Amino acid sequence: MKIWLKILMISFLVLIGTAFEFPLEAENSNFSQREPEKIVVSFGNSLFGIASPNNPEKVPIRILAIVTGYSSTPWETDEDPHITASGKTVRDGIVANNFLPFGTKIKIPEIFGDKIFVVEDRMSWGKGNYQFDVWFENYFEALKFGAKKTYVEILPD
């Protein structure tokens, strides 16, 4: 396939938001002796790097999200304020999110540095997928934390 046709197809897929990988090789090069190129595809406000399936790279996915705080108070939770939606007891390092599966590890580097959080809870469905609720032991700490717009890194398994 001609290189210009591949570039045109990649541009179209990026425009419609579909991820696909094309190996970009020169017409007369020996493709098996070199590392395939990588493509970066944009989805909304996020960039996803697509690695070769022969040599997958495990890198965090970075998204722009709203981060808020919550605590184990009856008016902020369901019937049992100290049990998360996944059935675990609340503790430091728990976050709530509606999109990511339970057990997903994330970082919020601009606010918490290298601290790793685990998605173990859910929020009100009206809050959407790009919001994370960090659990605080004290209601006033959560209130003081407020709401912040920042980047969240979703860590690979």
MODELLER restraints for C-alpha pairs under 7 A, 6 or more apart:
rsr = mdl.restraints
at = mdl.atoms
rsr.add(forms.Gaussian(group=physical.xy_distance, feature=features.Distance(at['CA:13:A'], at['CA:19:A']), mean=6.77, stdev=0.5))
rsr.add(forms.Gaussian(group=physical.xy_distance, feature=features.Distance(at['CA:14:A'], at['CA:41:A']), mean=5.84, stdev=0.5))
rsr.add(forms.Gaussian(group=physical.xy_distance, feature=features.Distance(at['CA:14:A'], at['CA:42:A']), mean=6.34, stdev=0.5))
rsr.add(forms.Gaussian(group=physical.xy_distance, feature=features.Distance(at['CA:17:A'], at['CA:42:A']), mean=6.84, stdev=0.5))
rsr.add(forms.Gaussian(group=physical.xy_distance, feature=features.Distance(at['CA:17:A'], at['CA:43:A']), mean=5.63, stdev=0.5))
rsr.add(forms.Gaussian(group=physical.xy_distance, feature=features.Distance(at['CA:19:A'], at['CA:41:A']), mean=6.39, stdev=0.5))
rsr.add(forms.Gaussian(group=physical.xy_distance, feature=features.Distance(at['CA:21:A'], at['CA:39:A']), mean=6.77, stdev=0.5))
rsr.add(forms.Gaussian(group=physical.xy_distance, feature=features.Distance(at['CA:21:A'], at['CA:50:A']), mean=6.88, stdev=0.5))
rsr.add(forms.Gaussian(group=physical.xy_distance, feature=features.Distance(at['CA:23:A'], at['CA:36:A']), mean=5.95, stdev=0.5))
rsr.add(forms.Gaussian(group=physical.xy_distance, feature=features.Distance(at['CA:23:A'], at['CA:37:A']), mean=6.27, stdev=0.5))
rsr.add(forms.Gaussian(group=physical.xy_distance, feature=features.Distance(at['CA:24:A'], at['CA:37:A']), mean=6.08, stdev=0.5))
rsr.add(forms.Gaussian(group=physical.xy_distance, feature=features.Distance(at['CA:25:A'], at['CA:31:A']), mean=6.47, stdev=0.5))
rsr.add(forms.Gaussian(group=physical.xy_distance, feature=features.Distance(at['CA:36:A'], at['CA:52:A']), mean=6.58, stdev=0.5))
rsr.add(forms.Gaussian(group=physical.xy_distance, feature=features.Distance(at['CA:38:A'], at['CA:50:A']), mean=6.05, stdev=0.5))
rsr.add(forms.Gaussian(group=physical.xy_distance, feature=features.Distance(at['CA:38:A'], at['CA:51:A']), mean=5.59, stdev=0.5))
rsr.add(forms.Gaussian(group=physical.xy_distance, feature=features.Distance(at['CA:38:A'], at['CA:52:A']), mean=6.91, stdev=0.5))
rsr.add(forms.Gaussian(group=physical.xy_distance, feature=features.Distance(at['CA:39:A'], at['CA:49:A']), mean=6.19, stdev=0.5))
rsr.add(forms.Gaussian(group=physical.xy_distance, feature=features.Distance(at['CA:39:A'], at['CA:50:A']), mean=5.59, stdev=0.5))
rsr.add(forms.Gaussian(group=physical.xy_distance, feature=features.Distance(at['CA:40:A'], at['CA:47:A']), mean=6.61, stdev=0.5))
rsr.add(forms.Gaussian(group=physical.xy_distance, feature=features.Distance(at['CA:40:A'], at['CA:48:A']), mean=5.72, stdev=0.5))
rsr.add(forms.Gaussian(group=physical.xy_distance, feature=features.Distance(at['CA:40:A'], at['CA:49:A']), mean=4.44, stdev=0.5))
rsr.add(forms.Gaussian(group=physical.xy_distance, feature=features.Distance(at['CA:40:A'], at['CA:50:A']), mean=5.99, stdev=0.5))
rsr.add(forms.Gaussian(group=physical.xy_distance, feature=features.Distance(at['CA:41:A'], at['CA:47:A']), mean=5.89, stdev=0.5))
rsr.add(forms.Gaussian(group=physical.xy_distance, feature=features.Distance(at['CA:41:A'], at['CA:48:A']), mean=5.42, stdev=0.5))
rsr.add(forms.Gaussian(group=physical.xy_distance, feature=features.Distance(at['CA:41:A'], at['CA:49:A']), mean=6.41, stdev=0.5))
rsr.add(forms.Gaussian(group=physical.xy_distance, feature=features.Distance(at['CA:42:A'], at['CA:48:A']), mean=6.27, stdev=0.5))
rsr.add(forms.Gaussian(group=physical.xy_distance, feature=features.Distance(at['CA:45:A'], at['CA:63:A']), mean=6.88, stdev=0.5))
rsr.add(forms.Gaussian(group=physical.xy_distance, feature=features.Distance(at['CA:45:A'], at['CA:64:A']), mean=6.72, stdev=0.5))
rsr.add(forms.Gaussian(group=physical.xy_distance, feature=features.Distance(at['CA:46:A'], at['CA:62:A']), mean=6.64, stdev=0.5))
rsr.add(forms.Gaussian(group=physical.xy_distance, feature=features.Distance(at['CA:46:A'], at['CA:63:A']), mean=5.32, stdev=0.5))
rsr.add(forms.Gaussian(group=physical.xy_distance, feature=features.Distance(at['CA:48:A'], at['CA:61:A']), mean=6.63, stdev=0.5))
rsr.add(forms.Gaussian(group=physical.xy_distance, feature=features.Distance(at['CA:51:A'], at['CA:57:A']), mean=6.16, stdev=0.5))
rsr.add(forms.Gaussian(group=physical.xy_distance, feature=features.Distance(at['CA:58:A'], at['CA:156:A']), mean=5.81, stdev=0.5))
rsr.add(forms.Gaussian(group=physical.xy_distance, feature=features.Distance(at['CA:59:A'], at['CA:156:A']), mean=6.26, stdev=0.5))
rsr.add(forms.Gaussian(group=physical.xy_distance, feature=features.Distance(at['CA:60:A'], at['CA:153:A']), mean=5.65, stdev=0.5))
rsr.add(forms.Gaussian(group=physical.xy_distance, feature=features.Distance(at['CA:60:A'], at['CA:154:A']), mean=5.30, stdev=0.5))
rsr.add(forms.Gaussian(group=physical.xy_distance, feature=features.Distance(at['CA:60:A'], at['CA:155:A']), mean=4.54, stdev=0.5))
rsr.add(forms.Gaussian(group=physical.xy_distance, feature=features.Distance(at['CA:60:A'], at['CA:156:A']), mean=5.78, stdev=0.5))
rsr.add(forms.Gaussian(group=physical.xy_distance, feature=features.Distance(at['CA:61:A'], at['CA:153:A']), mean=5.45, stdev=0.5))
rsr.add(forms.Gaussian(group=physical.xy_distance, feature=features.Distance(at['CA:61:A'], at['CA:154:A']), mean=5.03, stdev=0.5))
rsr.add(forms.Gaussian(group=physical.xy_distance, feature=features.Distance(at['CA:61:A'], at['CA:155:A']), mean=6.68, stdev=0.5))
rsr.add(forms.Gaussian(group=physical.xy_distance, feature=features.Distance(at['CA:62:A'], at['CA:151:A']), mean=6.32, stdev=0.5))
rsr.add(forms.Gaussian(group=physical.xy_distance, feature=features.Distance(at['CA:62:A'], at['CA:152:A']), mean=5.62, stdev=0.5))
rsr.add(forms.Gaussian(group=physical.xy_distance, feature=features.Distance(at['CA:62:A'], at['CA:153:A']), mean=4.42, stdev=0.5))
rsr.add(forms.Gaussian(group=physical.xy_distance, feature=features.Distance(at['CA:62:A'], at['CA:154:A']), mean=6.29, stdev=0.5))
rsr.add(forms.Gaussian(group=physical.xy_distance, feature=features.Distance(at['CA:63:A'], at['CA:151:A']), mean=5.45, stdev=0.5))
rsr.add(forms.Gaussian(group=physical.xy_distance, feature=features.Distance(at['CA:63:A'], at['CA:152:A']), mean=5.40, stdev=0.5))
rsr.add(forms.Gaussian(group=physical.xy_distance, feature=features.Distance(at['CA:63:A'], at['CA:153:A']), mean=6.51, stdev=0.5))
rsr.add(forms.Gaussian(group=physical.xy_distance, feature=features.Distance(at['CA:64:A'], at['CA:150:A']), mean=5.69, stdev=0.5))
rsr.add(forms.Gaussian(group=physical.xy_distance, feature=features.Distance(at['CA:64:A'], at['CA:151:A']), mean=4.45, stdev=0.5))
rsr.add(forms.Gaussian(group=physical.xy_distance, feature=features.Distance(at['CA:64:A'], at['CA:152:A']), mean=6.26, stdev=0.5))
rsr.add(forms.Gaussian(group=physical.xy_distance, feature=features.Distance(at['CA:65:A'], at['CA:130:A']), mean=4.93, stdev=0.5))
rsr.add(forms.Gaussian(group=physical.xy_distance, feature=features.Distance(at['CA:65:A'], at['CA:131:A']), mean=5.47, stdev=0.5))
rsr.add(forms.Gaussian(group=physical.xy_distance, feature=features.Distance(at['CA:65:A'], at['CA:149:A']), mean=5.74, stdev=0.5))
rsr.add(forms.Gaussian(group=physical.xy_distance, feature=features.Distance(at['CA:65:A'], at['CA:150:A']), mean=5.69, stdev=0.5))
rsr.add(forms.Gaussian(group=physical.xy_distance, feature=features.Distance(at['CA:65:A'], at['CA:151:A']), mean=5.99, stdev=0.5))
rsr.add(forms.Gaussian(group=physical.xy_distance, feature=features.Distance(at['CA:65:A'], at['CA:152:A']), mean=6.53, stdev=0.5))
rsr.add(forms.Gaussian(group=physical.xy_distance, feature=features.Distance(at['CA:66:A'], at['CA:130:A']), mean=6.44, stdev=0.5))
rsr.add(forms.Gaussian(group=physical.xy_distance, feature=features.Distance(at['CA:66:A'], at['CA:131:A']), mean=4.68, stdev=0.5))
rsr.add(forms.Gaussian(group=physical.xy_distance, feature=features.Distance(at['CA:66:A'], at['CA:132:A']), mean=6.29, stdev=0.5))
rsr.add(forms.Gaussian(group=physical.xy_distance, feature=features.Distance(at['CA:66:A'], at['CA:147:A']), mean=6.59, stdev=0.5))
rsr.add(forms.Gaussian(group=physical.xy_distance, feature=features.Distance(at['CA:66:A'], at['CA:148:A']), mean=5.56, stdev=0.5))
rsr.add(forms.Gaussian(group=physical.xy_distance, feature=features.Distance(at['CA:66:A'], at['CA:149:A']), mean=4.45, stdev=0.5))
rsr.add(forms.Gaussian(group=physical.xy_distance, feature=features.Distance(at['CA:66:A'], at['CA:150:A']), mean=6.34, stdev=0.5))
rsr.add(forms.Gaussian(group=physical.xy_distance, feature=features.Distance(at['CA:67:A'], at['CA:131:A']), mean=5.77, stdev=0.5))
rsr.add(forms.Gaussian(group=physical.xy_distance, feature=features.Distance(at['CA:67:A'], at['CA:132:A']), mean=4.79, stdev=0.5))
rsr.add(forms.Gaussian(group=physical.xy_distance, feature=features.Distance(at['CA:67:A'], at['CA:133:A']), mean=5.83, stdev=0.5))
rsr.add(forms.Gaussian(group=physical.xy_distance, feature=features.Distance(at['CA:67:A'], at['CA:147:A']), mean=5.62, stdev=0.5))
rsr.add(forms.Gaussian(group=physical.xy_distance, feature=features.Distance(at['CA:67:A'], at['CA:148:A']), mean=5.18, stdev=0.5))
rsr.add(forms.Gaussian(group=physical.xy_distance, feature=features.Distance(at['CA:67:A'], at['CA:149:A']), mean=6.23, stdev=0.5))
rsr.add(forms.Gaussian(group=physical.xy_distance, feature=features.Distance(at['CA:68:A'], at['CA:132:A']), mean=6.24, stdev=0.5))
rsr.add(forms.Gaussian(group=physical.xy_distance, feature=features.Distance(at['CA:68:A'], at['CA:133:A']), mean=4.78, stdev=0.5))
rsr.add(forms.Gaussian(group=physical.xy_distance, feature=features.Distance(at['CA:68:A'], at['CA:134:A']), mean=6.14, stdev=0.5))
rsr.add(forms.Gaussian(group=physical.xy_distance, feature=features.Distance(at['CA:68:A'], at['CA:145:A']), mean=6.97, stdev=0.5))
rsr.add(forms.Gaussian(group=physical.xy_distance, feature=features.Distance(at['CA:68:A'], at['CA:146:A']), mean=5.72, stdev=0.5))
rsr.add(forms.Gaussian(group=physical.xy_distance, feature=features.Distance(at['CA:68:A'], at['CA:147:A']), mean=4.45, stdev=0.5))
rsr.add(forms.Gaussian(group=physical.xy_distance, feature=features.Distance(at['CA:68:A'], at['CA:148:A']), mean=6.47, stdev=0.5))
rsr.add(forms.Gaussian(group=physical.xy_distance, feature=features.Distance(at['CA:69:A'], at['CA:133:A']), mean=5.12, stdev=0.5))
rsr.add(forms.Gaussian(group=physical.xy_distance, feature=features.Distance(at['CA:69:A'], at['CA:134:A']), mean=4.72, stdev=0.5))
rsr.add(forms.Gaussian(group=physical.xy_distance, feature=features.Distance(at['CA:69:A'], at['CA:135:A']), mean=5.93, stdev=0.5))
rsr.add(forms.Gaussian(group=physical.xy_distance, feature=features.Distance(at['CA:69:A'], at['CA:136:A']), mean=6.59, stdev=0.5))
rsr.add(forms.Gaussian(group=physical.xy_distance, feature=features.Distance(at['CA:69:A'], at['CA:142:A']), mean=4.46, stdev=0.5))
rsr.add(forms.Gaussian(group=physical.xy_distance, feature=features.Distance(at['CA:69:A'], at['CA:143:A']), mean=6.74, stdev=0.5))
rsr.add(forms.Gaussian(group=physical.xy_distance, feature=features.Distance(at['CA:69:A'], at['CA:145:A']), mean=6.06, stdev=0.5))
rsr.add(forms.Gaussian(group=physical.xy_distance, feature=features.Distance(at['CA:69:A'], at['CA:146:A']), mean=6.31, stdev=0.5))
rsr.add(forms.Gaussian(group=physical.xy_distance, feature=features.Distance(at['CA:70:A'], at['CA:133:A']), mean=6.17, stdev=0.5))
rsr.add(forms.Gaussian(group=physical.xy_distance, feature=features.Distance(at['CA:70:A'], at['CA:134:A']), mean=6.12, stdev=0.5))
rsr.add(forms.Gaussian(group=physical.xy_distance, feature=features.Distance(at['CA:70:A'], at['CA:135:A']), mean=5.11, stdev=0.5))
rsr.add(forms.Gaussian(group=physical.xy_distance, feature=features.Distance(at['CA:70:A'], at['CA:136:A']), mean=5.94, stdev=0.5))
rsr.add(forms.Gaussian(group=physical.xy_distance, feature=features.Distance(at['CA:70:A'], at['CA:139:A']), mean=6.93, stdev=0.5))
rsr.add(forms.Gaussian(group=physical.xy_distance, feature=features.Distance(at['CA:70:A'], at['CA:142:A']), mean=5.17, stdev=0.5))
rsr.add(forms.Gaussian(group=physical.xy_distance, feature=features.Distance(at['CA:71:A'], at['CA:135:A']), mean=5.47, stdev=0.5))
rsr.add(forms.Gaussian(group=physical.xy_distance, feature=features.Distance(at['CA:71:A'], at['CA:136:A']), mean=5.00, stdev=0.5))
rsr.add(forms.Gaussian(group=physical.xy_distance, feature=features.Distance(at['CA:71:A'], at['CA:137:A']), mean=5.83, stdev=0.5))
rsr.add(forms.Gaussian(group=physical.xy_distance, feature=features.Distance(at['CA:71:A'], at['CA:138:A']), mean=6.01, stdev=0.5))
rsr.add(forms.Gaussian(group=physical.xy_distance, feature=features.Distance(at['CA:71:A'], at['CA:139:A']), mean=5.24, stdev=0.5))
rsr.add(forms.Gaussian(group=physical.xy_distance, feature=features.Distance(at['CA:71:A'], at['CA:142:A']), mean=6.32, stdev=0.5))
rsr.add(forms.Gaussian(group=physical.xy_distance, feature=features.Distance(at['CA:72:A'], at['CA:81:A']), mean=4.89, stdev=0.5))
rsr.add(forms.Gaussian(group=physical.xy_distance, feature=features.Distance(at['CA:72:A'], at['CA:82:A']), mean=5.82, stdev=0.5))
rsr.add(forms.Gaussian(group=physical.xy_distance, feature=features.Distance(at['CA:73:A'], at['CA:81:A']), mean=6.02, stdev=0.5))
rsr.add(forms.Gaussian(group=physical.xy_distance, feature=features.Distance(at['CA:74:A'], at['CA:81:A']), mean=5.74, stdev=0.5))
rsr.add(forms.Gaussian(group=physical.xy_distance, feature=features.Distance(at['CA:82:A'], at['CA:89:A']), mean=5.72, stdev=0.5))
rsr.add(forms.Gaussian(group=physical.xy_distance, feature=features.Distance(at['CA:82:A'], at['CA:90:A']), mean=5.50, stdev=0.5))
rsr.add(forms.Gaussian(group=physical.xy_distance, feature=features.Distance(at['CA:83:A'], at['CA:89:A']), mean=4.63, stdev=0.5))
rsr.add(forms.Gaussian(group=physical.xy_distance, feature=features.Distance(at['CA:83:A'], at['CA:90:A']), mean=5.92, stdev=0.5))
rsr.add(forms.Gaussian(group=physical.xy_distance, feature=features.Distance(at['CA:84:A'], at['CA:90:A']), mean=6.18, stdev=0.5))
rsr.add(forms.Gaussian(group=physical.xy_distance, feature=features.Distance(at['CA:84:A'], at['CA:120:A']), mean=6.21, stdev=0.5))
rsr.add(forms.Gaussian(group=physical.xy_distance, feature=features.Distance(at['CA:84:A'], at['CA:121:A']), mean=4.97, stdev=0.5))
rsr.add(forms.Gaussian(group=physical.xy_distance, feature=features.Distance(at['CA:85:A'], at['CA:120:A']), mean=6.58, stdev=0.5))
rsr.add(forms.Gaussian(group=physical.xy_distance, feature=features.Distance(at['CA:85:A'], at['CA:121:A']), mean=4.72, stdev=0.5))
rsr.add(forms.Gaussian(group=physical.xy_distance, feature=features.Distance(at['CA:85:A'], at['CA:122:A']), mean=5.97, stdev=0.5))
rsr.add(forms.Gaussian(group=physical.xy_distance, feature=features.Distance(at['CA:86:A'], at['CA:102:A']), mean=6.71, stdev=0.5))
rsr.add(forms.Gaussian(group=physical.xy_distance, feature=features.Distance(at['CA:86:A'], at['CA:120:A']), mean=5.48, stdev=0.5))
rsr.add(forms.Gaussian(group=physical.xy_distance, feature=features.Distance(at['CA:86:A'], at['CA:121:A']), mean=6.09, stdev=0.5))
rsr.add(forms.Gaussian(group=physical.xy_distance, feature=features.Distance(at['CA:92:A'], at['CA:135:A']), mean=6.73, stdev=0.5))
rsr.add(forms.Gaussian(group=physical.xy_distance, feature=features.Distance(at['CA:92:A'], at['CA:136:A']), mean=6.95, stdev=0.5))
rsr.add(forms.Gaussian(group=physical.xy_distance, feature=features.Distance(at['CA:93:A'], at['CA:116:A']), mean=6.81, stdev=0.5))
rsr.add(forms.Gaussian(group=physical.xy_distance, feature=features.Distance(at['CA:93:A'], at['CA:117:A']), mean=4.57, stdev=0.5))
rsr.add(forms.Gaussian(group=physical.xy_distance, feature=features.Distance(at['CA:93:A'], at['CA:118:A']), mean=6.24, stdev=0.5))
rsr.add(forms.Gaussian(group=physical.xy_distance, feature=features.Distance(at['CA:94:A'], at['CA:117:A']), mean=5.69, stdev=0.5))
rsr.add(forms.Gaussian(group=physical.xy_distance, feature=features.Distance(at['CA:94:A'], at['CA:118:A']), mean=5.25, stdev=0.5))
rsr.add(forms.Gaussian(group=physical.xy_distance, feature=features.Distance(at['CA:94:A'], at['CA:119:A']), mean=6.07, stdev=0.5))
rsr.add(forms.Gaussian(group=physical.xy_distance, feature=features.Distance(at['CA:94:A'], at['CA:120:A']), mean=6.08, stdev=0.5))
rsr.add(forms.Gaussian(group=physical.xy_distance, feature=features.Distance(at['CA:94:A'], at['CA:134:A']), mean=6.33, stdev=0.5))
rsr.add(forms.Gaussian(group=physical.xy_distance, feature=features.Distance(at['CA:94:A'], at['CA:135:A']), mean=5.64, stdev=0.5))
rsr.add(forms.Gaussian(group=physical.xy_distance, feature=features.Distance(at['CA:95:A'], at['CA:117:A']), mean=6.35, stdev=0.5))
rsr.add(forms.Gaussian(group=physical.xy_distance, feature=features.Distance(at['CA:95:A'], at['CA:118:A']), mean=5.97, stdev=0.5))
rsr.add(forms.Gaussian(group=physical.xy_distance, feature=features.Distance(at['CA:95:A'], at['CA:119:A']), mean=4.90, stdev=0.5))
rsr.add(forms.Gaussian(group=physical.xy_distance, feature=features.Distance(at['CA:95:A'], at['CA:120:A']), mean=6.20, stdev=0.5))
rsr.add(forms.Gaussian(group=physical.xy_distance, feature=features.Distance(at['CA:95:A'], at['CA:121:A']), mean=6.22, stdev=0.5))
rsr.add(forms.Gaussian(group=physical.xy_distance, feature=features.Distance(at['CA:95:A'], at['CA:132:A']), mean=6.44, stdev=0.5))
rsr.add(forms.Gaussian(group=physical.xy_distance, feature=features.Distance(at['CA:95:A'], at['CA:133:A']), mean=5.35, stdev=0.5))
rsr.add(forms.Gaussian(group=physical.xy_distance, feature=features.Distance(at['CA:95:A'], at['CA:134:A']), mean=4.50, stdev=0.5))
rsr.add(forms.Gaussian(group=physical.xy_distance, feature=features.Distance(at['CA:95:A'], at['CA:135:A']), mean=5.82, stdev=0.5))
rsr.add(forms.Gaussian(group=physical.xy_distance, feature=features.Distance(at['CA:96:A'], at['CA:119:A']), mean=5.60, stdev=0.5))
rsr.add(forms.Gaussian(group=physical.xy_distance, feature=features.Distance(at['CA:96:A'], at['CA:120:A']), mean=6.15, stdev=0.5))
rsr.add(forms.Gaussian(group=physical.xy_distance, feature=features.Distance(at['CA:96:A'], at['CA:121:A']), mean=4.20, stdev=0.5))
rsr.add(forms.Gaussian(group=physical.xy_distance, feature=features.Distance(at['CA:96:A'], at['CA:122:A']), mean=4.67, stdev=0.5))
rsr.add(forms.Gaussian(group=physical.xy_distance, feature=features.Distance(at['CA:96:A'], at['CA:123:A']), mean=5.92, stdev=0.5))
rsr.add(forms.Gaussian(group=physical.xy_distance, feature=features.Distance(at['CA:96:A'], at['CA:132:A']), mean=5.68, stdev=0.5))
rsr.add(forms.Gaussian(group=physical.xy_distance, feature=features.Distance(at['CA:96:A'], at['CA:133:A']), mean=4.88, stdev=0.5))
rsr.add(forms.Gaussian(group=physical.xy_distance, feature=features.Distance(at['CA:96:A'], at['CA:134:A']), mean=6.55, stdev=0.5))
rsr.add(forms.Gaussian(group=physical.xy_distance, feature=features.Distance(at['CA:97:A'], at['CA:119:A']), mean=6.51, stdev=0.5))
rsr.add(forms.Gaussian(group=physical.xy_distance, feature=features.Distance(at['CA:97:A'], at['CA:121:A']), mean=6.52, stdev=0.5))
rsr.add(forms.Gaussian(group=physical.xy_distance, feature=features.Distance(at['CA:97:A'], at['CA:122:A']), mean=5.16, stdev=0.5))
rsr.add(forms.Gaussian(group=physical.xy_distance, feature=features.Distance(at['CA:97:A'], at['CA:123:A']), mean=6.11, stdev=0.5))
rsr.add(forms.Gaussian(group=physical.xy_distance, feature=features.Distance(at['CA:97:A'], at['CA:129:A']), mean=6.73, stdev=0.5))
rsr.add(forms.Gaussian(group=physical.xy_distance, feature=features.Distance(at['CA:97:A'], at['CA:131:A']), mean=6.43, stdev=0.5))
rsr.add(forms.Gaussian(group=physical.xy_distance, feature=features.Distance(at['CA:97:A'], at['CA:132:A']), mean=5.13, stdev=0.5))
rsr.add(forms.Gaussian(group=physical.xy_distance, feature=features.Distance(at['CA:97:A'], at['CA:133:A']), mean=6.66, stdev=0.5))
rsr.add(forms.Gaussian(group=physical.xy_distance, feature=features.Distance(at['CA:98:A'], at['CA:122:A']), mean=5.38, stdev=0.5))
rsr.add(forms.Gaussian(group=physical.xy_distance, feature=features.Distance(at['CA:98:A'], at['CA:123:A']), mean=6.24, stdev=0.5))
rsr.add(forms.Gaussian(group=physical.xy_distance, feature=features.Distance(at['CA:98:A'], at['CA:128:A']), mean=6.81, stdev=0.5))
rsr.add(forms.Gaussian(group=physical.xy_distance, feature=features.Distance(at['CA:98:A'], at['CA:129:A']), mean=5.43, stdev=0.5))
rsr.add(forms.Gaussian(group=physical.xy_distance, feature=features.Distance(at['CA:99:A'], at['CA:129:A']), mean=5.02, stdev=0.5))
rsr.add(forms.Gaussian(group=physical.xy_distance, feature=features.Distance(at['CA:102:A'], at['CA:119:A']), mean=5.19, stdev=0.5))
rsr.add(forms.Gaussian(group=physical.xy_distance, feature=features.Distance(at['CA:102:A'], at['CA:120:A']), mean=5.07, stdev=0.5))
rsr.add(forms.Gaussian(group=physical.xy_distance, feature=features.Distance(at['CA:103:A'], at['CA:118:A']), mean=5.65, stdev=0.5))
rsr.add(forms.Gaussian(group=physical.xy_distance, feature=features.Distance(at['CA:103:A'], at['CA:119:A']), mean=5.39, stdev=0.5))
rsr.add(forms.Gaussian(group=physical.xy_distance, feature=features.Distance(at['CA:103:A'], at['CA:120:A']), mean=6.17, stdev=0.5))
rsr.add(forms.Gaussian(group=physical.xy_distance, feature=features.Distance(at['CA:104:A'], at['CA:118:A']), mean=5.63, stdev=0.5))
rsr.add(forms.Gaussian(group=physical.xy_distance, feature=features.Distance(at['CA:104:A'], at['CA:119:A']), mean=5.37, stdev=0.5))
rsr.add(forms.Gaussian(group=physical.xy_distance, feature=features.Distance(at['CA:105:A'], at['CA:116:A']), mean=6.46, stdev=0.5))
rsr.add(forms.Gaussian(group=physical.xy_distance, feature=features.Distance(at['CA:105:A'], at['CA:117:A']), mean=5.61, stdev=0.5))
rsr.add(forms.Gaussian(group=physical.xy_distance, feature=features.Distance(at['CA:105:A'], at['CA:118:A']), mean=4.57, stdev=0.5))
rsr.add(forms.Gaussian(group=physical.xy_distance, feature=features.Distance(at['CA:105:A'], at['CA:119:A']), mean=6.47, stdev=0.5))
rsr.add(forms.Gaussian(group=physical.xy_distance, feature=features.Distance(at['CA:105:A'], at['CA:154:A']), mean=6.33, stdev=0.5))
rsr.add(forms.Gaussian(group=physical.xy_distance, feature=features.Distance(at['CA:105:A'], at['CA:155:A']), mean=5.53, stdev=0.5))
rsr.add(forms.Gaussian(group=physical.xy_distance, feature=features.Distance(at['CA:106:A'], at['CA:116:A']), mean=5.76, stdev=0.5))
rsr.add(forms.Gaussian(group=physical.xy_distance, feature=features.Distance(at['CA:106:A'], at['CA:117:A']), mean=5.25, stdev=0.5))
rsr.add(forms.Gaussian(group=physical.xy_distance, feature=features.Distance(at['CA:106:A'], at['CA:118:A']), mean=6.30, stdev=0.5))
rsr.add(forms.Gaussian(group=physical.xy_distance, feature=features.Distance(at['CA:106:A'], at['CA:152:A']), mean=6.82, stdev=0.5))
rsr.add(forms.Gaussian(group=physical.xy_distance, feature=features.Distance(at['CA:106:A'], at['CA:153:A']), mean=5.45, stdev=0.5))
rsr.add(forms.Gaussian(group=physical.xy_distance, feature=features.Distance(at['CA:106:A'], at['CA:154:A']), mean=4.56, stdev=0.5))
rsr.add(forms.Gaussian(group=physical.xy_distance, feature=features.Distance(at['CA:106:A'], at['CA:155:A']), mean=5.38, stdev=0.5))
rsr.add(forms.Gaussian(group=physical.xy_distance, feature=features.Distance(at['CA:107:A'], at['CA:114:A']), mean=6.55, stdev=0.5))
rsr.add(forms.Gaussian(group=physical.xy_distance, feature=features.Distance(at['CA:107:A'], at['CA:115:A']), mean=6.19, stdev=0.5))
rsr.add(forms.Gaussian(group=physical.xy_distance, feature=features.Distance(at['CA:107:A'], at['CA:116:A']), mean=5.07, stdev=0.5))
rsr.add(forms.Gaussian(group=physical.xy_distance, feature=features.Distance(at['CA:107:A'], at['CA:117:A']), mean=6.11, stdev=0.5))
rsr.add(forms.Gaussian(group=physical.xy_distance, feature=features.Distance(at['CA:107:A'], at['CA:152:A']), mean=5.89, stdev=0.5))
rsr.add(forms.Gaussian(group=physical.xy_distance, feature=features.Distance(at['CA:107:A'], at['CA:153:A']), mean=5.07, stdev=0.5))
rsr.add(forms.Gaussian(group=physical.xy_distance, feature=features.Distance(at['CA:107:A'], at['CA:154:A']), mean=6.70, stdev=0.5))
rsr.add(forms.Gaussian(group=physical.xy_distance, feature=features.Distance(at['CA:108:A'], at['CA:151:A']), mean=6.52, stdev=0.5))
rsr.add(forms.Gaussian(group=physical.xy_distance, feature=features.Distance(at['CA:108:A'], at['CA:152:A']), mean=4.84, stdev=0.5))
rsr.add(forms.Gaussian(group=physical.xy_distance, feature=features.Distance(at['CA:108:A'], at['CA:153:A']), mean=6.34, stdev=0.5))
rsr.add(forms.Gaussian(group=physical.xy_distance, feature=features.Distance(at['CA:110:A'], at['CA:150:A']), mean=6.98, stdev=0.5))
rsr.add(forms.Gaussian(group=physical.xy_distance, feature=features.Distance(at['CA:136:A'], at['CA:142:A']), mean=5.60, stdev=0.5))
